[in-house]
């Protein structure tokens, strides 16, 4: 403790020897002084500034021995791959409210899970949620495995999610690399390897920084730092707890990292969507094929657009005869392409052909309609 006080000077010494003893207890024996300093100040900052989220335990609770529910960690991490924390909170609370345990989710009707997921995108992830919950019940007796390899073998659990569950829920010392962590570490080290290739170097660096016994706290502290201080644009370096060790900050080149390969321009695809209403105002819906883009979701009939080809357009491309009227268009962006759908609407339709069903307008909210279809209906129904 005295040696550390001498090294870091009076500011650290003034915090008291208890703090130093605690920090030294968690020091990784392979760490250099600079690496230890980074980890120490990061965890101190996290202790006072951790973001509150319904799936997390606070740093104080963690110190008292409380650990997060792995079901909550898994669910939130899968959702966080889709969108921001702010949006995930309400989806997470809905899921936990309806399916409080992994056993409840494993036994849920697929249409209900897809409906609750609607709006989060990548519907294959919702289907994988169910498959994973069922694997936990059938192969692991209803408990998440506390082993990285076993986590990685679960349906839909990739490298990132397995590492996050292992570190956060089970304190397994494994590096976790999300977009926030990637940014903080690539700036700290001025890593010039473009992403995603540079991830290997980030993982190797994280291993040297990771404190004993606190890999989950360490990962979450980095996530919070990246989300609140080391932001993509104009990072708040003046109040950053780890600015002393940051090479990018010292050279004023923060926003140049992480280095990224320039994105390829997305192609624009086109097609048509057909909104049919019957005499009572119900809307004709059908189910998309189980596999492929938006697999298993509900939709109004559309032409056969794909990620590789445009679909037909015009009223002549409608799936059945009716008084079709042009009602505008929508544009939507998928991972690999933009899509523009012209919208055709027909009212008082007596017979619709093909597989599908008439749905009441006030029940559309509970349908597993992807965001694209909600946009189409919103234009067609003028909502
Ligand atoms: S000093 Fe600035 S660039 Fe470096 S980690 Fe902190 S916020 Fe990010």
Boltz pocket constraint, residues with backbone or C-beta under 6 A from the ligand:
constraints:
  - pocket:
      binder: B
      contacts: [[A, 183], [A, 184], [A, 187], [A, 188], [A, 229], [A, 230], [A, 231], [A, 235], [A, 236], [A, 237], [A, 240], [A, 241], [A, 242], [A, 243], [A, 244], [A, 246], [A, 248], [A, 249], [A, 254]]
      max_distance: 6.0
